[in-house]
């Protein structure tokens, strides 16, 4: 009985000490992470953010303010993501949110972050995110419109092609890509010679490809998913080898290259990041990632999450503390911020931060950086 009493007394003393007047807990800026944690994209966001937080805290934090992150799994689902955001905002009392990489989740929680005055650093690419006009959402990733703009600028202004075909998957991503590409080409006085669609998980693309060949197209822009894109490109090389192929960031991924095999050689894609970029900041990040995790960065969300955390830290520094509105306002002033992606971030009034992309050509399963292209 005496032993039990002693334990209770010690517990009470510990509790009293922890709440004693004048003993302040060290200041913390808490980030809420939203991602599909069982997917590759979610796992790479976790690794990139963790590396940044470790470095920042090891250097003393931001003027003594340490960073923490609390991750919640969204499963890339709107309703699950909304519940996860509620836990972070009202349960964990986070100061900002990082994610989600799925635009459906970003759209589902936009009312929550706005009413709670919590800055969300979104990583979904849908144009609809920008269209919200939500002052509490910024984005550290390329919007779909930028992908179309960068591709059009290179195809039309550099390659001088005016006969362009669009091949797209008949779902939100593909249709959005087709619409954005058509709109951008219109500003250059060009109408696609043909636009054709395929259904997700199709295996035979010969009919559409033969129609593209008959159209006289010199370039083909593809907005498709995996593994469809790899199969499509293999068939395109057989049926219309004279047509140059341009793709979104999906075309720069290892899963695409694995499926397409040698057919991927000579195709073009746009990306925010490639470990094959000789840029000094990129190579430094790659070395840090290998040192911590034993492998190169998993995908482009790895350095994007890393950069997003550093930009939040910069906003906290500029704001002089963790006040939500001051941090949000400070974030909006960031210009010329050098990233581990090799890109420079400029925050514009609409909350966008990425305004240029890397155009790469695929060769032997690697990326050859052709140039940076602005939208």
C-alpha positions as CSV (number, residue, x, y, z in Angstrom):
1,X,0.0,0.0,0.0
2,X,2.9,2.4,0.8
3,X,4.4,1.6,-2.5
4,X,1.2,2.5,-4.4
5,X,0.9,5.7,-2.3
6,X,4.4,6.7,-3.1
7,X,3.9,6.2,-6.9
8,X,0.7,8.4,-6.8
9,X,2.6,11.1,-4.9
10,X,5.4,11.1,-7.3
11,X,3.0,11.3,-10.3
12,X,1.3,14.3,-8.7
13,X,4.6,16.0,-8.0
14,X,5.6,15.5,-11.7
15,X,2.3,16.9,-12.9
16,X,2.7,20.0,-10.6
17,X,6.2,20.6,-11.8
18,X,5.1,20.3,-15.5
19,X,2.5,23.1,-15.0
20,X,4.4,25.2,-12.5
21,X,4.2,28.9,-13.1
22,X,7.1,30.4,-15.0
23,X,8.2,27.1,-16.5
24,X,7.3,27.6,-20.2
25,X,7.5,24.8,-22.7
26,X,9.8,25.5,-25.6
27,X,8.0,27.2,-28.5
28,X,6.8,24.8,-31.3
29,X,5.4,25.3,-34.8
30,X,3.3,22.2,-35.4
31,X,2.7,21.1,-39.0
32,X,-0.2,18.7,-39.8
33,X,0.7,16.3,-42.6
34,X,-1.9,15.0,-45.0
35,X,-1.1,12.2,-47.5
36,X,-2.0,8.7,-48.6
37,X,0.5,7.2,-46.3
38,X,0.4,3.7,-47.9
39,X,1.2,5.0,-51.3
40,X,4.6,6.0,-52.8
41,X,3.6,9.6,-53.0
42,X,2.7,9.8,-49.3
43,X,5.8,8.0,-48.2
44,X,8.0,10.3,-50.2
45,X,6.3,13.4,-48.7
46,X,7.0,11.9,-45.2
47,X,10.7,11.3,-45.9
48,X,11.3,14.8,-47.5
49,X,9.5,16.6,-44.7
50,X,11.3,14.6,-42.0
51,X,14.7,15.4,-43.5
52,X,13.9,19.2,-43.5
53,X,12.6,19.2,-40.0
54,X,15.6,17.3,-38.7
55,X,18.0,19.8,-40.3
56,X,16.1,22.9,-39.1
57,X,15.8,21.7,-35.5
58,X,19.4,20.6,-35.4
59,X,20.4,24.1,-36.3
60,X,18.4,25.5,-33.4
61,X,15.0,25.8,-35.0
62,X,13.6,29.1,-36.3
63,X,14.7,31.7,-33.8
64,X,14.4,29.0,-31.1
65,X,11.1,27.7,-32.4
66,X,11.2,24.0,-33.1
67,X,9.2,22.3,-35.8
68,X,7.0,19.2,-35.4
69,X,4.8,17.3,-37.8
70,X,1.8,15.1,-37.1
71,X,0.8,12.9,-40.1
72,X,-2.7,11.7,-40.9
73,X,-3.6,9.2,-43.6
74,X,-6.1,10.5,-46.2
75,X,-6.0,7.4,-48.5
76,X,-6.4,10.1,-51.2
77,X,-10.1,10.1,-50.4
78,X,-12.1,13.3,-49.9
79,X,-14.2,12.2,-46.9
80,X,-11.4,10.5,-45.1
81,X,-9.2,13.5,-45.8
82,X,-11.7,15.8,-44.3
83,X,-11.9,13.7,-41.1
84,X,-8.1,13.7,-41.0
85,X,-7.9,17.5,-41.4
86,X,-10.4,17.9,-38.6
87,X,-8.2,15.8,-36.3
88,X,-5.2,17.9,-37.1
89,X,-6.9,21.3,-36.8
90,X,-9.2,20.7,-33.8
91,X,-7.4,17.9,-32.1
92,X,-3.7,18.4,-32.6
93,X,-4.1,22.2,-32.9
94,X,-1.7,22.4,-35.8
95,X,-0.3,25.8,-37.0
96,X,-0.2,24.8,-40.7
97,X,-1.0,21.9,-43.0
98,X,1.3,20.2,-45.5
99,X,-0.6,18.3,-48.2
100,X,-2.5,16.6,-49.5
101,X,-1.0,15.4,-52.8
102,X,-4.5,14.5,-53.9
103,X,-6.5,17.5,-55.2
104,X,-9.7,15.8,-54.2
105,X,-8.6,16.1,-50.6
106,X,-7.4,19.7,-51.0
107,X,-10.8,20.7,-52.4
108,X,-12.7,18.8,-49.6
109,X,-10.9,20.6,-46.8
110,X,-10.7,24.1,-48.2
111,X,-13.6,25.3,-46.0
112,X,-12.0,23.9,-42.9
113,X,-8.7,25.7,-43.3
114,X,-10.4,28.9,-44.2
115,X,-12.7,28.9,-41.2
116,X,-9.9,27.9,-38.8
117,X,-7.3,30.3,-40.3
118,X,-4.8,27.6,-40.8
119,X,-2.4,27.9,-43.8
120,X,-2.5,24.8,-46.1
121,X,0.5,24.2,-48.3
122,X,-1.3,22.1,-50.9
123,X,0.5,19.6,-53.2
124,X,-2.4,18.6,-55.5
125,X,-2.1,19.9,-59.1
126,X,-5.7,20.4,-60.2
127,X,-6.5,23.8,-61.7
128,X,-9.6,23.8,-59.5
129,X,-7.4,24.5,-56.4
130,X,-6.3,27.8,-57.8
131,X,-9.9,28.6,-58.9
132,X,-11.0,28.4,-55.3
133,X,-9.4,31.8,-54.5
134,X,-8.9,30.6,-50.9
135,X,-6.5,33.0,-49.1
136,X,-5.5,30.2,-46.8
137,X,-4.2,27.8,-49.5
138,X,-0.9,28.0,-51.3
139,X,0.6,25.3,-53.5
140,X,4.1,23.9,-53.7
141,X,3.7,21.9,-56.8
142,X,3.1,22.7,-60.5
143,X,-0.5,23.4,-61.4
144,X,-1.9,21.4,-64.4
145,X,-2.1,24.6,-66.4
146,X,1.6,25.2,-66.0
147,X,2.4,21.7,-67.4
148,X,0.3,22.5,-70.5
149,X,1.9,25.9,-70.9
150,X,5.5,24.6,-70.6
151,X,4.8,21.9,-73.1
152,X,3.2,24.3,-75.6
153,X,6.0,26.8,-75.3
154,X,8.6,24.2,-76.1
155,X,6.7,22.4,-78.9
156,X,5.6,25.6,-80.6
157,X,8.2,28.2,-79.9
158,X,11.3,25.9,-79.9
159,X,10.4,22.9,-82.1
160,X,8.3,25.1,-84.4
161,X,5.5,22.4,-84.7
162,X,2.0,23.6,-85.6
163,X,0.4,20.2,-86.3
164,X,-0.2,18.8,-82.8
165,X,-2.3,15.9,-81.6
166,X,-3.6,15.3,-78.1
167,X,-4.2,11.8,-76.7
168,X,-5.9,11.7,-73.3
169,X,-7.4,9.4,-70.8
170,X,-11.1,9.8,-70.4
171,X,-11.1,10.7,-66.7
172,X,-10.5,13.9,-64.6
173,X,-6.8,14.1,-65.1
174,X,-6.8,13.3,-68.8
175,X,-9.7,15.5,-69.7
176,X,-8.3,18.4,-67.7
177,X,-4.9,18.0,-69.4
178,X,-6.6,18.0,-72.8
179,X,-8.6,21.1,-72.0
180,X,-5.6,23.0,-70.6
181,X,-3.5,22.1,-73.6
182,X,-6.2,23.1,-76.1
183,X,-6.6,26.4,-74.3
184,X,-2.9,27.2,-74.3
185,X,-2.5,26.3,-77.9
186,X,-5.4,28.6,-78.8
187,X,-3.5,31.5,-77.4
188,X,-0.7,30.7,-79.9
189,X,-3.2,30.5,-82.8
190,X,-3.1,26.8,-83.0
191,X,-5.9,24.2,-83.0
192,X,-5.0,20.6,-82.4
193,X,-5.2,18.6,-85.7
194,X,-6.9,15.8,-83.7
195,X,-7.8,15.0,-80.1
196,X,-8.5,11.3,-79.2
197,X,-9.3,9.6,-76.0
198,X,-8.9,6.2,-74.4
199,X,-10.5,4.6,-71.4
200,X,-8.5,3.7,-68.2
201,X,-6.8,0.3,-68.4
202,X,-7.2,0.0,-72.2
203,X,-4.6,-2.2,-73.8
204,X,-5.1,-1.6,-77.6
205,X,-4.5,2.0,-78.8
206,X,-4.0,1.2,-82.5
207,X,-7.2,2.8,-83.8
208,X,-6.5,6.2,-82.2
209,X,-2.8,6.1,-83.2
210,X,-3.6,5.3,-86.8
211,X,-6.0,8.3,-86.8
212,X,-3.2,10.5,-85.4
213,X,-0.9,9.2,-88.2
214,X,-3.5,10.1,-90.8
215,X,-3.9,13.6,-89.3
216,X,-0.3,14.5,-90.3
217,X,0.6,15.5,-86.7
218,X,4.3,16.2,-86.0
219,X,3.9,16.1,-82.2
220,X,1.7,14.2,-79.9
221,X,0.9,15.3,-76.3
222,X,-0.3,12.5,-74.0
223,X,-2.1,12.9,-70.8
224,X,-2.5,9.3,-69.5
225,X,-1.9,7.2,-66.4
226,X,-0.1,4.0,-65.5
227,X,0.5,1.5,-66.8
228,X,-1.6,2.7,-69.8
229,X,1.0,5.3,-70.8
230,X,3.8,2.8,-71.2
231,X,1.7,0.5,-73.4
232,X,0.5,3.4,-75.5
233,X,4.0,4.7,-76.2
234,X,5.2,1.2,-77.2
235,X,2.4,1.0,-79.7
236,X,3.0,4.6,-80.9
237,X,6.6,3.8,-81.7
238,X,5.4,1.0,-84.0
239,X,2.4,2.7,-85.7
240,X,3.6,6.3,-86.0
241,X,7.3,6.5,-85.2
242,X,7.6,9.9,-87.1
243,X,5.5,11.7,-84.4
244,X,7.4,13.1,-81.5
245,X,6.0,12.3,-78.1
246,X,5.5,14.8,-75.2
247,X,4.1,13.9,-71.8
248,X,3.3,15.3,-68.4
249,X,5.4,14.3,-65.3
250,X,3.9,10.8,-65.4
251,X,6.1,10.2,-68.4
252,X,9.2,10.8,-66.3
253,X,8.4,8.1,-63.7
254,X,10.2,4.8,-63.3
255,X,7.0,2.8,-63.6
256,X,6.4,4.4,-67.0
257,X,9.9,3.7,-68.2
258,X,9.8,0.1,-66.9
259,X,6.6,-0.6,-69.0
260,X,7.7,1.3,-72.1
261,X,11.2,-0.1,-72.2
262,X,13.3,1.1,-75.1
263,X,10.2,2.8,-76.6
264,X,10.6,5.5,-74.0
265,X,13.9,6.6,-75.5
266,X,13.6,10.0,-77.2
267,X,10.3,10.9,-75.5
268,X,9.9,14.2,-73.6
269,X,8.3,14.9,-70.3
270,X,8.1,17.9,-67.9
271,X,9.1,17.5,-64.2
272,X,9.7,19.6,-61.1
273,X,12.6,17.3,-60.1
274,X,15.0,14.7,-61.4
275,X,18.0,13.3,-59.6
276,X,19.8,13.5,-63.0
277,X,19.7,17.3,-62.8
278,X,23.4,18.4,-62.3
279,X,22.2,21.5,-60.4
280,X,24.3,21.8,-57.1
281,X,21.2,22.1,-54.8
282,X,19.7,19.0,-56.4
283,X,22.8,16.9,-56.0
284,X,23.2,18.1,-52.4
285,X,19.7,17.0,-51.6
286,X,20.3,13.6,-53.3
287,X,23.4,13.1,-51.2
288,X,21.5,14.0,-48.0
289,X,18.7,11.7,-48.8
290,X,21.1,8.8,-49.5
291,X,22.9,9.5,-46.2
292,X,19.7,9.4,-44.2
293,X,17.6,6.7,-46.0
294,X,20.2,4.8,-48.0
295,X,18.5,5.5,-51.3
296,X,18.0,8.4,-53.7
297,X,14.8,10.5,-53.4
298,X,11.8,8.3,-54.1
299,X,10.0,10.7,-56.5
300,X,9.4,14.5,-57.0
301,X,7.2,14.7,-53.8
302,X,10.3,14.1,-51.7
303,X,12.1,17.4,-52.6
304,X,8.8,19.3,-52.9
305,X,7.9,18.4,-49.3
306,X,11.4,19.2,-48.2
307,X,11.2,22.6,-49.9
308,X,7.7,23.3,-48.5
309,X,8.9,22.8,-44.9
310,X,11.8,25.1,-45.5
311,X,9.4,27.7,-47.0
312,X,7.2,27.4,-43.9
313,X,10.2,27.9,-41.7
314,X,11.1,31.0,-43.7
315,X,7.6,32.4,-43.2
316,X,7.8,31.7,-39.4
317,X,11.1,33.6,-39.4
318,X,9.7,36.6,-41.3
319,X,6.6,36.6,-39.1
320,X,8.6,36.6,-36.0
321,X,6.5,33.9,-34.4
322,X,3.7,31.4,-35.0
323,X,0.7,33.7,-35.3
324,X,-1.3,32.1,-38.1
325,X,-2.2,35.2,-40.0
326,X,1.3,36.7,-39.8
327,X,2.8,33.4,-41.0
328,X,0.3,33.3,-43.9
329,X,1.1,36.9,-44.9
330,X,4.8,36.3,-44.6
331,X,4.6,33.2,-46.8
332,X,3.0,35.3,-49.5
333,X,6.1,37.5,-49.7
334,X,8.6,34.8,-50.5
335,X,10.4,35.4,-53.7
336,X,13.4,33.7,-55.4
337,X,13.5,30.9,-52.9
338,X,16.1,28.3,-54.0
339,X,14.7,24.8,-53.8
340,X,16.1,21.3,-53.6
341,X,14.2,20.7,-56.8
342,X,16.6,23.0,-58.6
343,X,13.8,25.4,-59.2
344,X,13.3,28.9,-57.8
345,X,10.0,29.5,-55.9
346,X,8.1,32.8,-56.3
347,X,4.8,33.1,-54.4
348,X,2.2,35.0,-56.4
349,X,-1.0,36.5,-55.1
350,X,-3.0,33.4,-56.2
351,X,-0.8,31.2,-53.9
352,X,1.1,29.5,-56.7
353,X,4.9,29.0,-56.1
354,X,6.1,27.0,-59.1
355,X,6.3,28.9,-62.4
356,X,8.9,26.9,-64.3
357,X,9.5,23.2,-65.0
358,X,12.3,21.1,-66.3
359,X,11.9,19.5,-69.8
360,X,13.6,16.2,-69.9
361,X,14.3,13.6,-72.6
362,X,14.3,9.9,-71.7
363,X,17.4,8.0,-72.6
364,X,18.3,4.5,-71.3
365,X,16.0,4.8,-68.3
366,X,17.5,8.2,-67.2
367,X,16.6,11.8,-67.6
368,X,18.5,14.2,-69.8
369,X,17.7,17.8,-68.8
370,X,17.0,19.7,-72.0
371,X,16.2,23.1,-70.3
372,X,14.1,24.9,-67.8
373,X,10.9,26.3,-69.4
374,X,8.7,28.9,-67.9
375,X,5.0,28.8,-68.3
